[in-house]
Structure formats: C-alpha cells, structure tokens
Amino acid sequence: MFPGPLVEANAGDRIVVKVTNKLASGTAIHWHGMYQNGTNWMDGTTGITQCPIPPGQSFTYNFTVSNQWGTFWWHAHASSQYVDGIVGPLVVHSPEEPQLGQYDEDIIMMISDYYHTDSKTLVSWYLSPESEGSEPVPDNGLINGRNPFDCSKDSSAHFPTGNRCDPGAPHAHFSFQKGLRYRIRIINSGAFAAFHFSIDNHRLTVIEVDGVDVQPVEVERIPIHVAQRYSALVDANQTVGNYWVRADMNTNCFNDPNPALDPSVRAIIHYDGAPLTTTVHGADKEEGMAGYVNKTSWEPLRGDATLFQAHQGVSTFDNSQLMVTFNRSMTVELVIINYDEGDHPFHLHGHTFYVLAIGSGGYMFDLSPPLQTKNPLRRDTVTIPAFGHAVIRFVTDNPGIWAFHCHIHWHMEAGLLVQFLSQPDAIQAFNIPEELKAMCK
C-alpha cells in the first residue's frame, strides 16, 4: 500500500507491529512523534536505537502510548527508504481531547513531494560534486498517493529510470456530507518540499499542531513543512458540488528548475449529491554538500547503535556521532542558527518542545526581541528559516538517546543530525531485548 496502512490507537493502548523485511537491504520503522518513554529502543532509528532488520527477518515493535494523543506518522528510518514510499499515518485518540465531540468524521490527508527516480540514485547524486549542493527537485506532488502527471514533460532524462510513464492517476477524492463538520489531519510526509494547504471556499480552524492541542485559530491556508502535522476543523457548509483541495508546493528553495513539475498539487472534495465529475468550483563543489551541526557531519553506525554503546557504559563516541549528554533531568534551552539559504524543518525524537523564538539573522541574547515564554507553541518539528534562527526549550526527563535532525531527507543523508543522550545512568538499567541486539550481527 502507498501510503501504508493507518495505525490507530487510544491513549494508554499498547501498539504491537510485526515488521517483516522483504527488501534486499536492512530497514527500521520510526514512530514519528511518539515519546517512547521507557522504550527508547523501540524508536526505530538506525544506528542510534537499533541496527537494521536484516533482509528476510522480522522484528516486532511493542510500545505503550502514554499521555499523548493527536496526529503522527510512521516511516522507515534506514537510509533513504521512506522517500520511496515506506510511510503511513498514525492517529491516537483520547477522551481528554478538548475538541472531542465537536466534529462528525475524521479524514487523513498525507501530502508529499514525489520523485520518479529511486532515492538511492538521488542520494548518490546529491552527495557527489556534480550536484554542487543542490537538492534533487521533485517531479510531482501527491495527496494520499495520487495526482495526475503530464508525461509529455517527463524529466527522467536527467535521471533515467527505465519506468513507463502513466498519466492516468486520478486526483484523490474525499466525500463531504452537507451540514457535517470534519477533522482534517494534514501530514507532510515528503522529502524536501514545504506546502501551503487550503480548500477552496472553506475556512480551516486549526486545533492541533504536531500532536499538541492548541487554541482554535481560523485561517484560509496552512503552511506545512516536511514532517509537520496539523488538524483543522472544516464545516461542509457550501453549495453541494465539488471543490479543490490545494497543496501548493513552495518552490523558493529549489535551486534548479524541473520543467516536469506542476507545483500545484490537488485533490477533490466531493459533496454527496453532486455529480461525479472533475468540474470543480472555483556547498563545497569538490566534496559535494555535507550537512554539519557544530562542525560534525553525522554518519549512521554500521553494525552497532549508540544506544547499545551507552547501555554498556560507553561515554565517548565516534567522531561522526555528535552526542550531547545530559546527566540528569533538566530544562534545556537550545539556540539553532541556520547559515543556509534554505529553510530546515528540525524534528526532535521522543519529545515535544516549546518554541520560544523564530526570526531572521543570528540570535543575539541582548539584542533580539524577548523570548515568548507565556503559553508558547509546543511541537516536535520546527522550521528554522533561511539565514535565521529558532530558540526552543525541552525537558530531559525521558531517558534515552534521541535524534534531533533536519527532516528534509537529503539533508539528513548528508549528516544534518545531532544526538541528545539523557540520563546515562538510567540507560544502563534499560532492559533492551536481546533480539534487537542480535540484528547487529
């Protein structure tokens, strides 16, 4: 299936998923946004919390969802596999949700960029001098795995695929019944592109951001970067008919043109009783580009994981593993400064954090505007603007090793990742399954 199947649970439930790897290479599944409190080894991050599941073998992820609910997703966290389609939605419900009972139906819309060339080829090109640091530009965009494509503009000549171009993919359809209210869960499961999401003739009332309930805000469109999620309430209060769902790709960060790309990605809202028709209302050139956090470009360990090393009492890690250690539970204020010409959506595993500031230029403690410390936004993925900064705070009360990385996949492959090691003494007491360690062999 593409996207993959929905994993749905209630807060307090145990999620048990057996993953059988039929690929020719190792894999792992990350449960994006899950705290994994007490089960750090189930985070599914290759080289950090586990070794890959070998070809032909299976592993069962087994963890309890405690004290969190909202919109999440799952995806492969081994090499660049999720770019090729190993993704799916994850939704957690709770009787404590403030908007519970205020909508009639739940709809998931996964939006993403899409490449006609396999990700392994694209990563190899991106990390070579030939790319001159320019990220691969997508060929198309999708909503729930669908969107038409004009084969006369196929760009595969640059990256020959040998695949037959099929222009027949229809737009995704979503059914509305007049008079009902819908919760639309929007997930950017792409590799590179940010989008602006909207529905023609309908207002969007945002009620959730990255698994955190927010005071309702009514908007016309929502900016959403890679790995971010929003829930919006939409009233089916328009004339019975068909309406465009729009996910307009932000192409400002694309360094090279792709003549095949139509950045306007669309789906259709179909009101019951309307005709079934598509008539709708209105870096360095010599070395390639590597990504650096504090002068370190991350590379995943092979045949080992930093969590297993910390479990054995190791406190000094390989130079490719930028590790920041917090020996006890404390509040951390993190300043991220972006020296790049493009935006970077940074995701923190195992936590939600407070967003205290986002601005242009570097952050100056004495000269920048005061931090927003009164009821600040909480989320797990924050966009650091081009040549700008962000200031976040989080609490190191979740023992384990947690990745903090840019979720533009090409950048993570280039090493744009740092690890936070929280409470090493507690990690040494973890009861890590031997089955998980055996996969390293």
N, C-alpha and C positions, 0 to 999 in steps of 0.2 A: 504493500500500500504506500501511496505517496500523496499527502503526508501520511505518516504512520498512525496507528490506532490511538484513540483517546484513552488515556489513563485517568480514571475519575475516582475520587475518594472523598470521605468526610474527615474533618479534623479528628485526630485520635485513631484513625484507621491504620492498619499495617498494610503497606504496599509490597507485594511479592511478585517479581517479574523474572521469569527464566529467559535468559538470552542465549540462544544457540547461534554460534558464529559459523555461517556457511560461506564467508568470504575467503579469499586467498591470503589475507593478512589479518593481524590481530585487531581487536576492536574493544571498545568500552562505552558504556552509556552513562551520561551525566544527567542528573535530575535537577534541571536548572531552577534555582531559587529555593530549593529545599535546604533547611538548616542542617539536617543530618546530625543533630545534637546527640552525641553518644554513639554515632555510627559513621564517623568520618571516613572509614574505609569503604563505605557504600556510595561515596560521592562520584565515583566513575571517571576520575581524571588520570589519564595515562601518564605514568612516570612520576606522579605525585601521590595519589592514593591507591594506585593499583598498577599491576602490569596488565598488558592487553589480554583479553580472552583469546587463546590461540585458535587458529582455524580448526574447525571440526569439533571444538569443545564448547561446553555450556557453563554458564555461571548464573546463579540466582541472586538478584538484588533483593534485599529484605530489610525494610526500614519502616519506622513508625512516623507518621506525620503528626507532630505535636505542636499545638498552639500556633498554627498558621493556616491561612486559607487564601484563596484567590486564584489568579491565572498564572500558570507556569508552563514550562515545556520541557521535553526531554530531547537529547540529541547525542550523537556519537561524539566522544571527546578523545579520539585517536586520529592522529594525522589530520587530514582534511576531509574525513568521510562524511561529516554532516552536510557539507556543501553539495554532495552527490545525492542527498535525499534521506539520510537516516535521522529523521526528525518527527516529532509528533507532539500534540498538546497534552498538558497535564492540568487538571482542574480539581481544586479542593474546596469543598463546601463546608459551611459551619452554621449552626443556629445563631451564632453571635454576629453574623454579618449584618451591618446596620440597614442595608437595602433589601434584606430578605423579605419576600412577600410583596415587593413593590414592582415586580416585573413578572410577565407571564411565561416567557420562554428564554432559553439560553442559546446563543449562536456563537460559534467559534469561527474567526476569520484569520487564517495564517497567511501573512503576506511575505513575499521574499523576492530577491533577485534570482535570476536563473541563468546558468551557463550551459552552452551546448557542448563544451569541451570538458572532459573529466578533470576533476580538481587536481589530481596528481600531476598532470601535464601543466596545469596553470601554476601550481606552486613552484615547479621546477623552473618555469619561465620567469616568474616573479622574483625568485632568489638569484637569478642569473644577471650578469651585466647587461644583457640585451634589453631588459625591462627598464633600465635606468631608474628604478624605484617606482615606476608607475604600476598601480594595482590593475589586475585584469578587470575590464569593463564588462558588465553582464550583457547577454544577448536579449534577455527578455525579463519580465517580471510576472509573478504568479499570485493568485489569490486561491487558497486551498488547492494548489497544484494545477490550476487551469488559467489559460489566457491564450488567445489566438496569436499566431505569428505569421508574418509575411515572408514566405520562403524566397521571394524574388530578391530579398535584401539579406539573405543568409551571409553571415560574416565568418563562416567556418574556414574560409580560405586562409585566414591568418593562423588558425589552429585547426588543421584538417582533422575531422573526426571520423569520416567514413560512414556517418549515420545518414539515413534518409530523412529529409525534412518533410514533416507532415503539418500542413497548415490548418488541419481540421479541428484542433482542440477548441471546444466552446468556452464561453465565459462560465464561471461558477454562478449558480443560481441559489438564491435564498428566498424562502417563502415568508411573506408577511400576511397577517390577517388584520384587516382594518379594525381599529379600536383597541388592539393589544399593545403592550409595551414589551420591548425586547432588550435583553442584556447582550451587547455585542462584545465579545472578548477578542481583542486585536493583538496578535503576536507577530513581531518581526523576526522570522526565523531565517533570514538571509545571511549572506556572507560579507556584504560590503555596503549596500545602498541604504540610505535613510529614505523615509517616505512621508508624505502628508496624506492623511486618511480623511475621507469625507463621504457623505451620502447625499446625493442631490435632493434638495427640497426638504431635508430633515436636519434637525438640530441634534447634537450629541451632548449628553450630560455625563461627564466623566465622574466615576465613582470609585475607581481603583487604579493604582499605579504600581506595577511590579509586585503584586500580592499584598499591597498596603491599601486599606480603605482611606479615602480622602473625602473632605467636604465636597459635595456635588458642585461641579462647575459646568455651566452650559457654554459650548463652543460650536463653531461651524466646521473646524477641522482640527486634526490632532497630528503633531509631528512625532514620529516614532523611529528611533534608530535601531540598529541591529541588537537583538536580544531583549529589547524592552517590550513591556506589555501594558495595555490599558483595557479597562472595562468602561463601556459607555451605555447609558440607557437611551433608547430610541423609541419614540412613540409612532405607531403606524397610524398617522392622522391625516395622510394626504389622500388625494383622489385615487381611487382604485386604478392601478396601472403598473408600469414597470419603471424603475429608477436606477440610475447608475450608482454603484459603489466605486469610489475612486481611490486608488493608491498611487499618487503622483510621485515618481522617483526623483529624489534630489540629485541632480547631475553635477552640482557645483564642484564636487570633489573628484570628478572623473578627469584624469589628465589627458586621456586620449579619446577621440570620438569613436563611436561604434555605429556605423550607418544602419545596422540592422535593428538597433534598439528603438522601440517606442516607449518612452518613459512613462506614458500614461497607462497604468495597469487598471483594469476594470473588472467588475462583476455586476450581477443584476439582482436587484430586489424585485421580486415578483409578488404583487398583491393577489390574494385569492380572488378569482372572478375576472382578472384581467386576461387578455388574450396572451397565449404563449408565443410571444414574438420578441425579437430583439429591438423593436421600435421602443425607444426609451426616452422619457422626459429628460426635457431639458438636462634621493640618497647617493651613495657613492657609486660612480659608474664602474670602477674597477672591481669592487667587491660585491655588487648587487645592493640591495637595501636590506639591511638588517634593522630590526627594531630594538631599542635599548631603553631600559629603565635603570637609572643611576649607573650607566656605563656597562650594564650587563645585558647580554642578549641570551634569553633562555633557550635551552635545548632540552627536550624530554629525556630523562634517563632511559637507558635500554637495559632490560633485564633486572630492573630494580625500581623502587619508588621511594621518594624522600620520606613518606610516612613510615615505611618499613625501617628505614635507617634511623629515624627519630625514635621509633618503638624500641630499637636496640640500644638507645642511649647516645647515638651519634649527635654531636653538636656542631661539627664543622663539615660543611657540604661542598660539593664540587663547585668550581668557579662558575660553571654555567647555571648554577641554581642560586639565584638571588633570594636569600632567605632572611626575613626579618623576624626575630624571636621576641615574644612577649612572655616572660616567665610567670606572670600571674594575670588575673582578671583586672583589666584597667580600661579606661576610656582613651582612645587614640584619635588624635586629630591629624588628618593626612592632607597635605597640600600637593596637588598634581598640576604640573605646569607642562603645557603642550607646546613644543618647539616646532611642530609640524604644520604644514599648510592645510591639513585636513582635520575634520572632527574625529574624535576617538571615543566610542562608547565602551567604558570600562565596567566590567562585571566583577563583583566580589562573591565568591562561593561561600555558602554557609552563613550568610548574614544579610540583614538589611541595614543600611546606614542612613545617617542624617545628612542631607545636602545643605551645607551652610552658606555656600557662595559659588556662583558661576560668573565668570567675567572675562573680559579681553585682557591681553597682556599678561605679564607675570603678576604674582600675588605679592604685595608688599604689606607686611604686618602693620606698619604705622600709617601707611598712606591709603590703602584700599578701604572701601566702604566697610562699615561694621558687619560682622557675621550675623546671619539670620538664625538666631538661637531660640526664637519664640515659635513653637509649633512648626519646626522646619519640615520640608518634604522628606519622606522616607522612601527609599527604593533600593534595588540591588544592582542597577545598571545606570550609570550617569554619563552624559555626553560631555566630554571636555572639548570646548570649541577650539577651532584652529587658532594657533598663536595665543591661546587663552589659558584659563586656569579653572580649577574647581577645588573647593575645600569640603571635605566630608569628615564625619566622626562615626566611629563604631566602637562597640564594647567587645573586648577579647574574652568573652565568657563562654565560648564554645570551643572546647579543647580540640585540637587537630591541626592539620596543615591545610590552608585554604588559598586557592589561587586567586589572584587579582590581575585581570588581563583585559586587553582590548579585544572586543568580540567581533571586530572586522577580521574575518578568518585569515586573510592574507597576512595581517599584522601579527597575529598570534603565531603563525607558522614562522614568521621572521624573528620571533623571540620576545615580543612585547608583553612580558609577564613577570610578576613578582610573587613570591610565596610568603604568607604570614604563618608563622609557627606559634600557636597559642598554647601555653601551659605544657611545656615538655614533660614535666613530671607526670601529669595526667595521661599523656600519650603513652608513656612507658607501661602504664597499667591497662592499656586497651587489650581487649580480647579479640584480636584480629583473626578471622578464620584461616586455618591452615590452607584451605582450598584456594584462597586468594593469593597467598604467598607462593603456592605451588605453580601458579601460572607464570611466574618469573623464570621458571626453569625451561 
